[in-house]
């Protein structure tokens, strides 16, 4: 198969909103020419197109694209995911869990790649947004039980001082391939990124308490569209149709 023709076809399908068709074309390449051929094509696709496919996580089946995307490709895709106006973060959490915790992978490689990019900590803060109080408890007490916490947040200086304390719970106690395990890996294997992410979470919480919406926090036109228009087979955000990732 002509890889350039496939890339053009895939991008055209994504631009037309046919995410299912784009994924099928990529899967067909892997079936006929092998995983290495698919990896070569993925290397030539821009992050916005990889994102359009991998964010449509379906836990009822295994996606060969999600299995083969590299940490660098994943990181570039995840930092622009915010341009989809998914206030529930459902797509983000599904995408992160399915790729970071895929069989045979090292989650730290993906987290390191995210930490190396501007916007990586913000993407992680979006991922943990609904669990903010329990992440704060984890930062302070080493457990996720907010009942054991006195509600006082550690200062940034205290956070830095506690970055390398021994864990109170072991990873296998929270090995859920979900937010608890990811938080554990962040705190004990990538503490600088954990602290950066937590500071972003706190800023988001302050904005929420002040009654600010995401649009009021960022009043400029960011090209976001409603998630309902970006579900499988419908559309991708206009901002992602341009070469936004070139600035990343």
N, C-alpha and C positions, 0 to 999 in steps of 0.2 A: 504494500500500500504506500502511496505517496504521502509522506508525513506532512509536507507543506500543505497539500490539498486537505488533509484531515484537520490540520490546525485551522485553516480557513473555514472549513465546514463547521468545526466545533464553535469557533468564535461567532459565526453567523447564526447558529442555532441559539447560542446564549443571548446574543443581541436581540433575537426575535422572541426571547422568553421561553424557548423550548429547552429547559434544563434537562428534562428526561431524555430528549433526543441527543443532546450533547454528551450526556453520560453514557448512553448506549453506544455512541460512536467510539468513545474512548475504551469502553469495555470490550467492544468487538476487536479493537486493535490488540488489546492484551490477549484475547482468546486466540487470535490468528497468528500473531507475531511474537507473543511473549511479553512478560513484564518489563524487560529491558527496553523494548520499543516504546511502551507506554511511558516509561520514565523519561526517555528522550523527548517525547512530545510534551510532557508536563514541564520540562525544563524550558521549553520555548513558549509556553502559555503565560500571559501576564497574570499577576496575583488576582486581579478582579475576576478573571475567568475561572481560575482554580477555585476561588472562594464561592462563586456561583454554584459550583457542583458540590463541593464538600460540605457546605453549610446545610444542605438538604439531607441531613442524617436520618436514616431509617433503621431503627434498632431491630427490625424484623429480618434484615438481611445484611450481608457483609459487602461493603463496597471496595472494589479493587483500587479505586482512586484513593480512598482514605487509607488503604493499606500501604500505598507506595509513595504518597506525598512526603517530601523530605522536611526536616525541622525548619530549614530556612524558608521553603515554600509555604509551609504552614504559618510561620510567624508573619510573613509579609501579607498573607491572606487575612489572618485574624485581626491585625491592627486596622484594617479597613472595613471590618465587618460592621462597625458602628454606623456606617453610612446606610445600612439597612435599618429602618426605624422599628426594630423589634424590641419593644419595651418589655416584653416578657423574658427576653434573653434565652428563649427556648432553643432557638437554632444555635446560638453561640455555645451554650452548655453542651448540647448534643454533639456538636462538631468537636469541641475540645476533648470531651470524654472519649469519643470514638477513636480519635487519632492519638492523643497523648498516651492512652492506656491500651493501645492495640497490642496484639500478641507480639512479643519479641522486641518491643521498643523500650528505650530508656526515656522516661518522662523528663528527666533532667535535661536531655538534649533539646527537647522542644521548649522547655521553659528558658533555658539559656539563650536560645535563638530569639525568643520573645523579648527577653531582657536586653538584648543587644540592639533592639529597634526602638525608636521613639514611638510611643503609643502602646508599647507592650504592657506596661504596668496598668495603663488605663483599661486595656482589654481584659486583663485579669480582674480588675476592680468591677467591671461590668459583670463578669462571670460570677463573682462572689456577692454581688449586690444584695440579694435577698437574705444572705447569711451574715450580714455585717456584725450583729451583736455577738454571734457565736464565734466569729473570727476574732473579734476583740477579746472575748473570754479566752480563746486559745492563745492569743498573744500574751495575755497577762498571767494566766494560770497553767498553761500547757495542756488544758483539756478543753473540750468543746461544750462543757456543761455551764451554761450561763448562770445557773443557780449558785454555783461555787464562786462566782465572780462578785466582787463588791461594786461593780459598775463604774469604777474609776479607770479611765483610759491611761495607759502608760504614755509618758511624754516621749518625744522623738529621741531624746537623749537616753531615756530608760530603755526604749526599744532597741537602740543600738547596743546598749550594755547587755541586754538579754539575748542578743542574737545567737550566741554560741553556747547557751546553757544546754545541758543534757536533756533529752526529751523525757517527759513524764509518762507518755504512752508510746508504745512502739508502732511502727508503720503497719505491721500485720493486724493490729487491733482496729485500724481504721481503713483496711484495704478494701474499700467499696468501689474502687474505680470511679469515684465521683468526687464531690467537692471536699470532703473530709481528707481523703488521701492526698488530693492535690494540695490542700493547705498544709498538710504535714510535710510533704516534699519541699514545698516552698520555704517553710520556716526553717527546716533543719538541713536542707541541702542547697538552698538558694536564698539565704536570709536577707541579703541586700534587696533583692527583688520583692521579697515578702514585705519588708518594711515600706518600700516605695509603693507597692500596691495598697497597703493598709492606709497610708497617708492619703492616697487618692480616694479610697473608700470613705475616709472621714470627711473629706471635702465634699463628696457627694451627699453624705448624710447631713452635713450642715446646710447644704443647699436645699435639701428636701425639707428640713425643719423650718427653713426660712420661707418655704412655700414656693420655691422656684422650680419650674419645670425644666426639662432638658433644653427646650427652645429658649427659655429665658436665660439659662446659663450661657448659651451660645447663640446670641440673637442674630448672627449673620446667617444668610441662606446657605445651608450646608448640603443641599441637594438630597436630603433624606426623603424617603417615601414610606408610606404605610406598609407594614409587613404583609397585610392581606394581599397586596399587589405583587409581592415578591415571593410568594409561596411557589412550590414546585410547578413548573410549566407555565408561569404567567409573565414575570418580568424581573429585571434587575434595576437597581437604582440608577437614575440618570447620571449621578456623579461617578458611578463606577463604569459607565459607558465611555467616559473619557479616560485619559491616561493618568488618573489620580495617583496610581502607585508609583509613577516615575519620581515623585517627590519623596518617596519613602526609602 
